Structures are given as C-alpha cells and as structure tokens.
C-alpha cells in the first residue's frame, strides 16, 4: 500500500512540475511576442508554429529501449553480475549514441 501511495505522489509531483514548466514557458513566449509586436519587429515568419522534434525524440526512445533490451538479455544470461552501475552505464551510452545519431539525422 505504501508503494502505491508513493507512486501516486511521485506521479502527481511530476505532472505538477510538467504543467508548471509548460505554463511559465508559454507565459514567457507570450510576453516576448507582445513586446515584439509593440516594437514592430514581429514578422510573418515568427507566426509559424514551432514543430516538436518527434524524430529526435523517437530515436532517443529507441536507443534507450535498445539499451534496456541489452541489459535484460545480459541479466537473463547471467552476464550482468557486476556492480549496479553497469546498467546505468549501458543506458547512458545508449542514450548518448542515440542523441548523436538523432542530431546527425536532423542536420541533414
């Protein structure tokens, strides 16, 4: 029961921080846009909607998933008997490699 309450509390806190982050970023962009309009430097190009980098996010999630798969396979075969930092290292390397690949693909 304690684990469920802890999970719900952590989930609530994460959602709260996510909402607050979105709110303050949205508020800052709105103020910036209003100031640009008042100064007359707001152009049609600035009205374009910013696109979320779905490709980069997908590549990073795929890389982390492959890292988790590798950790699972190593643990199942008994090859992951070392310290607990090895899975964290594998995930870090998989995430870093996927970010590098995503950045390379996005530049093209």
C-alpha positions as CSV (number, residue, x, y, z in Angstrom):
1,X,0.0,0.0,0.0
2,X,2.9,2.3,0.8
3,X,4.4,1.8,-2.7
4,X,1.1,2.7,-4.3
5,X,0.8,6.0,-2.3
6,X,4.5,6.8,-3.1
7,X,3.9,6.1,-6.8
8,X,0.8,8.3,-6.9
9,X,2.7,11.1,-5.0
10,X,5.7,10.9,-7.4
11,X,3.4,10.9,-10.4
12,X,1.4,13.9,-9.1
13,X,4.6,15.8,-8.5
14,X,6.0,15.0,-12.0
15,X,2.7,16.1,-13.6
16,X,2.6,19.3,-11.5
17,X,6.2,20.2,-12.4
18,X,5.5,19.4,-16.1
19,X,2.5,21.7,-16.1
20,X,4.3,24.5,-14.3
21,X,7.2,24.2,-16.8
22,X,4.8,24.4,-19.7
23,X,2.9,27.3,-18.1
24,X,5.9,29.5,-17.5
25,X,7.5,28.8,-20.9
26,X,4.1,29.7,-22.5
27,X,3.8,32.8,-20.5
28,X,7.4,34.0,-21.3
29,X,6.8,33.4,-25.0
30,X,3.6,35.3,-24.9
31,X,5.3,38.3,-23.2
32,X,8.1,38.2,-25.7
33,X,5.7,38.1,-28.7
34,X,3.7,41.0,-27.2
35,X,6.9,43.1,-26.9
36,X,7.9,42.3,-30.4
37,X,4.5,43.4,-31.7
38,X,4.7,46.6,-29.8
39,X,8.2,47.4,-31.2
40,X,7.1,46.5,-34.7
41,X,9.6,43.7,-35.3
42,X,7.1,40.9,-35.4
43,X,7.1,39.3,-38.9
44,X,5.0,36.6,-40.6
45,X,7.9,34.2,-40.2
46,X,7.6,34.5,-36.4
47,X,4.0,33.4,-36.6
48,X,4.9,29.9,-37.8
49,X,4.2,27.2,-35.3
50,X,7.3,25.6,-33.8
51,X,7.5,22.0,-34.7
52,X,8.3,19.5,-31.9
53,X,11.3,17.3,-32.8
54,X,9.3,14.0,-33.0
55,X,12.1,12.3,-35.0
56,X,14.7,13.1,-32.4
57,X,12.5,12.0,-29.6
58,X,11.7,8.7,-31.3
59,X,15.4,8.0,-32.0
60,X,16.3,8.7,-28.3
61,X,13.5,6.5,-27.1
62,X,14.5,3.7,-29.5
63,X,18.1,4.0,-28.3
64,X,17.1,3.8,-24.6
65,X,14.8,0.8,-25.4
66,X,17.7,-1.0,-27.1
67,X,19.8,-0.3,-24.1
68,X,17.2,-1.7,-21.8
69,X,16.9,-4.8,-24.1
70,X,20.6,-5.3,-23.9
71,X,20.5,-5.0,-20.1
72,X,17.7,-7.5,-20.0
73,X,19.4,-10.0,-22.2
74,X,22.7,-9.7,-20.3
75,X,20.8,-10.2,-17.0
76,X,18.9,-13.2,-18.3
77,X,22.0,-14.9,-19.4
78,X,23.8,-14.2,-16.1
79,X,26.4,-12.0,-17.7
80,X,25.4,-8.9,-15.6
81,X,26.9,-9.9,-12.2
82,X,28.9,-6.8,-11.7
83,X,28.1,-3.7,-9.7
84,X,24.8,-1.9,-10.2
85,X,26.4,0.9,-12.1
86,X,26.8,-1.2,-15.2
87,X,23.1,-1.0,-16.3
88,X,23.2,2.8,-15.7
89,X,26.4,3.0,-17.9
90,X,24.8,0.9,-20.6
91,X,21.7,3.2,-20.6
92,X,23.9,6.3,-20.6
93,X,25.9,5.1,-23.6
94,X,22.8,4.0,-25.5
95,X,21.1,7.4,-24.8
96,X,24.2,9.3,-25.8
97,X,24.7,7.3,-29.1
98,X,21.0,7.8,-30.0
99,X,21.3,11.6,-29.3
100,X,24.3,11.8,-31.6
101,X,22.5,9.8,-34.3
102,X,19.4,12.0,-34.0
103,X,21.5,15.2,-34.2
104,X,23.3,13.9,-37.3
105,X,20.0,12.9,-39.0
106,X,18.3,16.2,-38.1
107,X,21.2,18.2,-39.6
108,X,20.7,16.6,-43.0
